[in-house]
Structure formats: structure tokens, C-alpha cells
Amino acid sequence: MGKRWAKRWTTSGKDHRRNKVHALRVIPSAQNDPLEWILPPSKSHLIRALLLAGQSPLPVDLEQVKNAGEDARAMRRCLQQLGVEIEDFDQEGQIISQTNPVNFEHHPQSTKWRVHGVGSGGFSRPASVLNAANSGTTLRLLGTHAGLIGGPVMLDGDLSLRRRSSDELWASIEQSGVTLSVGMGQERLPALLDGPMQQESLSKGIDLDISRSSQPLSSWILASPSLPCPTKINLIGEAVSSRHSALSLSLLEMFGGSAKRMDGHIELTPQKLNPPESFKVPGDASMAAFALLMCACSKRQVVLSGWPEKEDAIGHEVLHSNAQELGIDWSKQILTYGTGQKKVDLDLSNANDLLPPLAALLAIGGGGVLRGAAHAAFKESNRLTKTCELLAQFGLNVTIEHDGLSIEGNQHIVQPTTAIETFGDHRLFMTAVVLASTCGGDVVGQSLHLVADEGFLERLQNGGVQIERIALDSTKD
């Protein structure tokens, strides 16, 4: 039996069985009519609002949540494990039953979530692991709360999240007196936190490195209502994605919390929240980059719905303000591809999520430079190197610079001859699908878009793009 087992699992030879690769076969559309493009709810706003509503003493209605991505749903599931009750409502305002209440699944037709919070410091120790799935935001925002709960709490995620570092957050939490055990090497999860935080440790202040991500800072800001004492967070390094930490401060204030940003530190003051009765989740401005790319690739008009106000675009307003230079005529909701492409120089310090689709857009447009995006290396993939590798599969050349990318303009998309690797990254996957929708191709991955935009594939199919789920033979062991 031993020999047969060993023979079956050898990595070469006639009995070796490789796993199939799940992919999408994308065939271009022959249609030329305008393409409808509705932005999903902003996961940055929704995840933060969920966490604050969960700490509120009064119910809060979170509106405009239709097609919320998997990242936001991961936060919702984790909060329910912590004792928060969440109800689903349809567009008529009628309560609807969850499809799988045992697993805390949302109802797919819900447009409003009513969150019944447990008050400041009211989270219960979960009976099982808090699984953040692919959501780094959920994992890190819950990290401080896991440290506040008495007794061991385990945080975990999928394979992609296990490979991402949260060292800065863990280092800050350990300063609070929490005992922490975390994975080493390639897999950084699961993390086991044994709290609660100690007032004596918190009163001395917490040193926090903010040079690689703003999420650890947001984690502390959004834990402010539940901290056992006032706490000073000393900020170390040059901040990145500062609009996201500013969003956390703004939402905390909206929900009745207290935190003050000073020169070089933030002062957190725990207090009972006084939340709004409802909060309308704005559209996700970062997802509009794919609408612009689709407009440029297909030369079709795109009718874009859900673009948020400037203050809710959290850095992604650069799409609107630079649309003309990108070759896009953006008139109200209508995007039209023109001939006015110029070489552009864009600072993505507060919008590094735009890197993959913008790099593709510049390559087929006027070219230019995307800078201020060094921290994109710490996302689901190293988006600096992997954006180059992805676009190279379509015959588009991109060069890595010290803090971003430089892109030659007026390049032409070439249909890949092999399966298009997307490196387990939802923004690379979505970029690949849009590019393939104009030239054809097999895109590795079938559901990565669900992280942020549940309706992405359906939107393209409604515009005539043919998308088929297929299984390919793997070329790798």
C-alpha cells in the first residue's frame, strides 16, 4: 500500500495527476451600443461603518449595500461571530431572511443591512476562528479588537491573505500587553491573540509604523470607542494611503467617537458612540478605473452610475480630474473615448489600488508615469512586479521605477497565446478580463472579482462579452 501511495503522488511520470486550472474564456463583444456600468458600494466605507455600527448602542441602517463585495461580507460575518446581529432588507424595505443564517451569510437581494451593535467593548469571544477570507482590511481592523477581548482569539484568512504581512500591526498590539502568536516565513497566519489589553501598557503610548500601510492606524482609530483608557498612538515613518486613515477618523467622528490627529501622533479617547440612524454607502470610486479602461479598449461609450462625491472618492478622484489627459471625455455619467491622450504623470500615494488598470490605460493611450506607489508591493500580490508581468502577457511593456511604473504609450494589445496568469489578485484579474474582452483570451481565476465587485462579469456579459467558465490542464506541478 505504501509503494502504491508513493507512486501515485510522484511529481512526474504517467501516474502524476495535476490539478486543473480554473479560468474564464473571454470572447470580445460585437456590440457598439453604450455599456451600462454601476459602481459597487465602497468596501472601504462599508467595512469601517460595519465595525463602528457593531460597537454602537443603537441600531444603524447601512444603505446602498447591493452587490457588496466579499471583503465587506467577511467583516459582516466576523462581527456576527462577535455577537452583533445584522438584518437584511430588500428595496421595498421588507425584512428578508438570510440564505444561510448558520454561516452568517447575507441575503443576495438585500439593499440595506440593519446592524444591532453591542456597545463599546461589547464584543464576545468567538466560538471559532475569525476568518477574514481575502480581506486584509477586515483582518487588520479586527486585530486590535481581538486584542481587547479577554482570552484567546484566532484570526485567519485565505492563502493569499496568509502570505501578506501585518507585522506593524502585530508589533503595536504586543505593546499593549497582549500575548501574540503569529505564523512565520511564507505563511503569516493564523494569528492567535490572548488579551485583554492592559491599561498600564496603553497609558505609556503605542509606537506604530505607518510607512507601509494605513490599515494598522485605522485599526487603532476604529477601536477607540472600546479602549479601556485614553491612548496616544505615536506615528513613525512617512504615511501612505493617508486618505484612508482620514476616512477612519471622519467616520469615527460621524458615529460619535473621539480621536485627535496631532503632529506626529493621534490621541484616542474611548467614549460611548452616538451613531446616525442610517448611513448611505457611496460608490467605490476605485472601481471606475475599469470602466475607463473598458471605454478605451472597446471604443464604446460607458454610462457610469454611482460615482461618489469628491470627499468620498478617497484619493481616486484622480480618475475624474485626469480623465481628459487619459483620453476619456467624462461628461456627467457618459464616458467617451477620444483622441486627446497625453503623457501623464500621476501621483498614486493615496490611490495605489489604481495601478494595474491605469498602467494598461496609459499603455494603450499616451503613456506616462505612475509614481508614489511603492506600497503597492504589499497588496494581494506585489502589484509593481505583477502588473508588469500581467501586461507583458498582452504585449504591453511597462518598466518598474523606484516608487512606481513608467509606461510607453501608443502600444497595441496582443491576444495572449497561453492562459493569462493573474497571480490571485482581484485587480489584476479584473484588468486582465477587460483587456481580454477586446482581444480574447483565457484568464486564470473565475471569481476573484467577488472581493470588491460582485456584478463585474454580469456587467460585461450584458454588454455582449462572452464569458465561459473552463478548466485547463496545468503546466505546473
C-alpha positions in Angstrom: 0.0 0.0 0.0 2.9 2.4 0.8 4.5 1.9 -2.6 1.2 2.4 -4.4 0.5 5.6 -2.5 4.0 7.0 -3.1 3.8 6.1 -6.8 0.5 7.9 -7.2 1.8 11.1 -5.8 5.2 11.4 -7.6 5.7 14.7 -9.3 6.4 13.2 -12.7 5.6 10.1 -14.7 2.5 8.5 -16.1 0.5 8.4 -12.8 1.1 12.0 -11.9 -2.2 14.0 -11.7 -2.0 17.7 -12.0 -4.8 19.9 -10.7 -7.0 21.6 -13.3 -6.6 25.4 -13.6 -10.0 27.2 -13.4 -10.2 30.0 -15.9 -12.6 32.2 -17.9 -12.7 32.1 -21.6 -13.4 35.7 -22.7 -14.6 36.4 -26.3 -14.9 40.0 -27.4 -18.3 41.7 -28.0 -19.5 42.7 -31.4 -21.8 45.3 -29.9 -21.1 49.1 -30.2 -24.0 50.4 -28.1 -23.3 52.2 -24.7 -22.3 49.9 -21.9 -24.0 50.3 -18.5 -21.6 50.4 -15.6 -22.9 50.6 -12.0 -20.2 51.0 -9.3 -20.5 48.7 -6.3 -20.6 50.1 -2.8 -17.3 51.3 -1.5 -15.8 48.5 0.6 -13.5 51.0 2.4 -16.6 52.8 3.7 -18.8 49.8 4.3 -16.2 47.8 6.3 -15.4 50.7 8.6 -19.1 51.6 9.0 -19.9 48.0 9.9 -17.2 47.9 12.6 -18.4 51.2 14.1 -22.1 50.2 13.9 -21.1 46.9 15.7 -19.8 49.0 18.6 -22.8 51.3 18.7 -25.5 51.0 21.4 -28.3 51.8 18.9 -29.3 50.1 15.6 -27.7 51.6 12.4 -29.1 51.1 8.9 -26.3 50.7 6.3 -28.0 51.6 2.9 -26.9 51.1 -0.7 -25.2 47.8 0.0 -26.5 45.9 -3.0 -23.6 43.9 -4.6 -21.3 44.4 -1.7 -18.0 42.6 -2.3 -16.7 39.6 -0.4 -14.3 41.8 1.6 -17.2 43.6 3.2 -19.2 40.4 3.7 -16.1 38.9 5.5 -16.3 41.8 8.1 -20.0 41.2 8.4 -19.6 37.5 9.1 -16.9 38.2 11.7 -18.9 40.8 13.5 -21.8 38.3 13.8 -19.4 35.8 15.3 -18.6 38.5 17.9 -22.3 38.8 18.9 -23.5 41.5 16.5 -27.0 40.9 15.0 -27.5 42.0 11.4 -30.8 42.0 9.4 -31.3 42.2 5.7 -33.9 44.4 3.9 -35.0 44.5 0.3 -35.5 47.6 -1.8 -39.1 47.8 -0.6 -38.0 48.0 3.0 -39.1 44.5 3.8 -37.0 42.3 6.0 -35.7 39.2 4.2 -34.3 36.0 5.7 -30.6 35.2 5.2 -29.9 32.4 2.8 -27.7 30.6 5.3 -28.1 32.0 8.8 -25.9 29.3 10.3 -22.9 30.6 8.4 -23.9 34.3 8.8 -24.4 34.8 5.0 -26.1 37.9 3.8 -29.2 37.8 1.5 -28.1 38.4 -2.1 -31.1 40.7 -2.7 -30.5 42.9 0.3 -30.1 46.6 -0.3 -29.9 47.6 3.4 -28.2 46.0 6.4 -29.6 46.9 9.9 -26.8 46.5 12.4 -27.7 45.9 16.1 -24.5 46.8 17.8 -23.3 45.5 21.2 -22.0 48.8 22.5 -18.4 49.9 23.3 -16.3 46.9 24.5 -19.3 44.6 24.0 -17.8 42.1 21.5 -17.9 38.5 22.8 -15.1 36.0 22.4 -15.9 34.0 19.2 -16.5 30.3 19.4 -14.4 29.7 16.3 -11.8 31.3 14.1 -12.5 34.7 12.7 -11.9 34.1 9.0 -11.2 37.3 7.1 -11.1 35.4 3.8 -9.2 37.6 1.3 -9.8 40.9 3.1 -6.6 42.4 4.6 -8.7 45.4 5.7 -11.0 43.1 7.7 -8.1 41.2 9.3 -6.2 44.3 10.4 -9.2 46.3 11.5 -10.3 43.4 13.7 -6.8 42.8 15.0 -7.0 45.5 17.8 -10.5 44.2 18.8 -9.2 40.7 19.1 -6.6 42.0 21.5 -9.3 43.8 23.5 -11.3 40.6 24.1 -10.3 38.6 27.2 -9.0 35.1 26.3 -7.5 33.7 23.1 -9.0 34.8 19.7 -7.7 33.4 16.4 -7.6 35.4 13.1 -7.1 33.7 9.8 -7.7 34.2 6.1 -7.3 32.5 2.7 -3.9 31.5 1.1 -3.4 35.0 -0.4 -4.0 36.7 2.9 -1.8 34.3 4.8 1.1 35.4 2.7 0.6 39.1 3.4 2.4 40.8 6.3 0.8 42.6 9.2 4.0 42.9 11.2 3.5 46.6 12.0 0.0 46.0 13.5 1.1 43.0 15.5 4.1 44.9 16.9 1.8 47.7 18.1 -0.7 45.3 19.7 2.1 43.4 21.6 3.0 46.8 23.2 -0.5 46.8 24.8 0.2 43.7 26.8 -1.4 41.2 24.5 0.3 37.9 24.0 0.6 37.2 20.3 1.5 34.1 18.3 1.7 34.5 14.5 3.0 32.5 11.6 6.5 32.9 10.3 8.0 32.6 6.8 5.7 32.5 3.8 2.5 32.0 5.8 1.9 34.8 8.3 -1.4 33.5 9.6 -3.2 32.3 11.6 -2.6 34.8 14.4 -3.6 34.0 18.0 -4.1 36.9 20.3 -4.6 36.4 24.0 -5.8 39.6 25.7 -7.1 41.8 27.0 -5.0 44.9 26.5 -3.6 46.4 29.8 -4.3 49.9 30.8 -0.8 50.3 32.2 0.7 49.4 28.9 -1.7 51.6 26.9 -1.2 54.6 29.1 2.5 54.6 28.1 1.6 55.1 24.5 1.9 52.9 21.4 4.5 53.2 18.7 3.1 52.5 15.2 5.0 52.3 11.9 2.7 53.8 9.2 5.2 53.7 6.3 3.8 50.6 4.6 0.1 50.7 5.2 -2.5 52.9 6.7 -4.6 50.0 7.9 -2.9 49.5 11.3 -3.6 53.1 12.1 -7.2 52.8 11.0 -7.4 49.7 13.2 -6.4 51.7 16.3 -8.7 54.6 15.4 -11.7 52.4 14.9 -11.0 50.6 18.2 -11.1 53.9 20.1 -14.7 53.5 21.4 -13.7 50.2 23.1 -10.3 51.0 24.5 -10.1 50.8 28.3 -8.3 54.2 28.6 -7.2 57.2 26.6 -4.3 56.1 24.4 -1.6 58.0 22.5 -0.5 56.5 19.1 3.0 57.7 18.2 3.3 57.7 14.4 6.6 56.5 12.9 7.6 56.9 9.3 6.1 58.6 6.3 2.4 57.9 6.0 1.0 56.2 2.9 -2.7 56.0 1.9 -3.4 58.8 4.3 -6.9 59.4 2.8 -8.0 56.0 4.2 -6.9 56.8 7.7 -8.6 60.2 7.3 -11.7 58.3 6.3 -11.5 56.3 9.5 -11.2 59.5 11.6 -14.2 61.0 9.7 -16.4 58.0 10.2 -15.4 57.7 13.9 -16.5 61.3 14.4 -19.8 60.7 12.5 -20.6 57.8 14.8 -19.8 59.9 17.9 -16.3 58.8 18.7 -13.3 60.9 19.6 -9.8 60.9 18.2 -7.5 63.9 17.5 -4.7 63.9 15.0 -1.7 65.9 16.2 1.8 66.5 14.9 3.4 63.0 15.0 0.7 61.3 17.0 -3.0 60.6 17.5 -4.9 60.8 20.8 -7.7 58.2 21.2 -10.4 58.8 23.8 -12.8 56.0 24.5 -16.4 57.1 24.7 -19.9 55.8 24.1 -21.0 56.2 20.5 -23.9 58.2 19.3 -24.4 56.9 15.8 -26.5 58.2 12.9 -29.8 56.3 12.3 -28.6 55.5 8.8 -25.5 55.7 6.6 -25.6 55.6 2.8 -22.6 53.8 1.5 -21.1 55.7 -1.5 -20.0 54.0 -4.7 -16.4 52.6 -4.9 -14.5 55.2 -7.0 -11.5 52.9 -7.4 -13.7 50.5 -9.5 -14.3 53.3 -12.0 -10.8 52.7 -13.3 -12.1 49.5 -15.0 -14.9 51.5 -16.6 -12.4 53.9 -18.1 -10.2 51.0 -19.3 -13.2 49.3 -20.9 -14.1 52.6 -22.6 -10.6 52.9 -24.0 -10.2 49.3 -25.0 -13.6 48.8 -26.7 -14.0 52.4 -28.0 -17.6 52.2 -26.7 -19.4 54.8 -24.6 -19.8 53.7 -21.0 -22.7 55.0 -18.8 -21.2 55.2 -15.3 -23.5 55.3 -12.3 -22.7 55.7 -8.7 -19.6 58.0 -8.9 -19.3 59.5 -5.4 -18.7 63.0 -4.2 -15.1 64.1 -4.2 -14.7 63.7 -0.4 -15.9 60.1 -0.6 -13.5 59.2 -3.5 -10.6 58.8 -1.0 -7.9 59.6 -3.5 -9.4 58.0 -6.5 -10.8 61.4 -7.7 -7.6 61.5 -9.8 -9.6 59.4 -12.4 -12.1 62.2 -12.9 -9.6 65.1 -12.7 -7.2 63.5 -15.2 -9.8 61.8 -17.5 -9.1 64.2 -20.4 -5.4 63.5 -20.4 -6.2 59.8 -20.3 -8.2 60.2 -23.5 -11.6 59.9 -21.8 -14.3 62.6 -22.3 -16.2 62.3 -18.9 -19.4 64.3 -19.3 -21.7 63.7 -16.3 -22.3 60.0 -16.4 -21.1 59.4 -20.0 -17.6 58.2 -20.7 -16.4 58.6 -24.4 -13.0 57.6 -25.7 -11.4 60.4 -27.6 -8.1 61.2 -29.3 -6.7 63.7 -26.7 -4.4 61.2 -24.9 -1.4 62.9 -23.3 1.6 61.7 -21.5 0.6 61.9 -17.8 2.4 61.9 -14.5 0.1 60.7 -11.7 0.9 60.5 -8.0 -0.8 57.4 -6.6 0.3 57.9 -3.0 -3.3 57.9 -1.9 -4.6 55.7 -4.7 -2.2 52.8 -5.3 -5.2 50.4 -6.0 -5.5 52.1 -9.4 -2.1 50.9 -10.5 -3.0 47.8 -12.7 -5.9 49.3 -14.8 -4.2 52.7 -15.1 -1.0 51.1 -16.3 -2.9 49.4 -19.0 -4.8 52.6 -19.9 -1.6 54.5 -20.2 0.0 51.8 -22.3 -2.7 52.0 -25.0 -3.0 55.8 -24.6 -0.4 58.5 -24.3 1.9 56.7 -21.8 3.4 58.3 -18.7 4.5 57.7 -15.1 2.6 56.3 -12.1 4.5 57.2 -9.0 4.1 57.2 -5.2 3.0 53.6 -5.4 5.9 51.7 -3.7 3.5 50.4 -1.1 1.5 48.6 -3.8 4.1 45.9 -3.3 2.4 44.8 -0.1 -1.1 44.1 -1.6 -2.6 40.7 -2.6 0.4 40.5 -4.9 3.4 42.7 -5.4 1.4 44.9 -7.8 4.5 46.6 -9.1 6.1 43.5 -10.5 2.9 41.6 -11.2 1.3 44.5 -13.1 4.4 44.4 -15.4 4.1 40.6 -15.8 0.3 40.7 -16.5 0.6 43.4 -19.1 3.5 41.7 -20.8 1.2 38.8 -21.5 -0.8 41.2 -23.7 2.3 42.5 -25.4 2.3 45.8 -23.3 5.7 46.9 -22.0 5.9 48.6 -18.6 9.1 49.5 -16.6 9.4 49.4 -12.8 10.8 52.5 -11.2 11.8 53.0 -7.6 8.3 54.1 -6.5 6.0 53.2 -9.4 5.9 52.4 -13.1 6.8 54.2 -16.3 4.8 53.3 -19.4 5.4 53.8 -23.1 2.3 55.0 -24.9 0.6 54.0 -28.1 1.1 50.3 -27.6 -1.3 47.7 -29.0 -3.0 44.8 -27.2 -1.9 41.4 -28.5 -4.0 38.3 -27.8 -2.1 36.0 -25.4 -1.3 32.5 -26.7 -1.3 30.9 -23.3 -3.5 31.2 -20.2 -3.3 34.6 -18.6 -1.9 34.4 -15.1 -3.4 36.9 -12.7 -1.5 36.0 -9.5 -4.5 35.6 -7.2 -5.1 39.4 -7.2 -8.6 40.7 -7.9 -7.5 44.0 -9.5 -5.0 42.2 -11.8 -7.8 39.7 -12.6 -10.3 42.4 -13.5 -7.7 44.3 -15.6 -7.0 41.0 -17.5 -10.7 40.4 -18.2 -11.2 43.9 -19.5 -8.2 43.6 -21.8 -9.3 40.1 -22.9 -12.7 41.4 -23.7 -11.2 43.3 -26.7 -8.7 40.6 -28.0 -9.9 37.3 -26.5 -8.1 35.0 -24.1 -8.3 32.6 -21.2 -8.0 34.4 -17.8 -6.8 32.3 -14.8 -9.3 32.7 -12.0 -13.1 32.7 -12.1 -14.3 34.6 -9.1 -11.6 37.0 -7.9 -13.8 40.0 -8.8 -16.2 39.0 -5.9 -13.7 40.5 -3.5 -14.9 44.0 -4.5 -17.4 44.0 -7.4 -20.0 41.2 -7.4 -21.6 42.4 -10.7 -18.4 42.8 -12.7 -18.8 39.8 -15.0 -22.5 40.1 -15.5 -22.0 43.8 -16.5 -19.6 42.7 -19.3 -21.9 39.9 -20.4 -24.8 42.3 -20.6 -22.6 44.3 -22.9 -22.2 41.4 -25.3 -18.9 40.0 -24.0 -19.0 36.2 -23.9 -17.6 34.6 -20.8 -17.3 30.9 -20.2 -16.0 29.1 -17.2 -13.4 26.5 -18.3 -10.9 24.1 -16.7 -7.4 24.0 -18.3 -4.6 21.5 -17.9 -2.0 22.8 -15.5 1.6 23.1 -16.8 2.9 23.3 -13.2 3.3 20.6 -10.6 
